[in-house]
Amino acid sequence: MLQRALDALEQHHASIGYRDLIGVADFSLPSRAPRFHLVNLADGSVRSHLVAHGRGSDPSHTGWLERFSNEPHSNATSAGAYKTGSLYVGAHGRSMRLEGLDPTNSNALSRAIVVHGAWYVNEQVIGRSGMLGRSQGCFAVADSSLPEIMARLGPGRLIYADHDKVPA
């Protein structure tokens, strides 16, 4: 997965202003596992966080991503490379816009796929149900993780989302 993320960073080098740190969302793992990784490319250190996937990617709410979609109103997570964009305050509080760079996520801006904090992403939710809640396709993270993710990624970096087995 990391090699695919690095390949995406190289492929989209003209669009990505900062190449010191990337976000990698490994949706091969269940939602109860920390699967959003901040990878420091200078020293190889990694900080991992919980992240939800979209309800359209897990219609039976098993905690496992079953499919990706780039379709409007699918409420699904999209695979591929994203460029982090501007920070703003919206319906979910502090959020970060994402621009899809691949055909598999080219509708990210129009679908309002963003990084935001969510009440349904934390250890207490996992303790009650064994899995996280689901987003509408956004990278919903724990409210406690949001400040670090926003500060370290910021605008102009790459987030790469994929799964080892699910076709995009």
Secondary structure, 3 states (H helix, E strand, C coil): CHHHHHHHHHHCCCCCCCCCEEEEEECCCCCCCCCEEEEECCCCCEEEECECCEHHHCCCCCCCCCCCCCCCCCCCCCCEEEEEEEEEEECCEEEEEEEECCCCCCCHHHHCCEEEEECCCCHHHHHHHCCCCCECCCEEEECCCHHHHHHHHCCCCEEEEECCCCCC
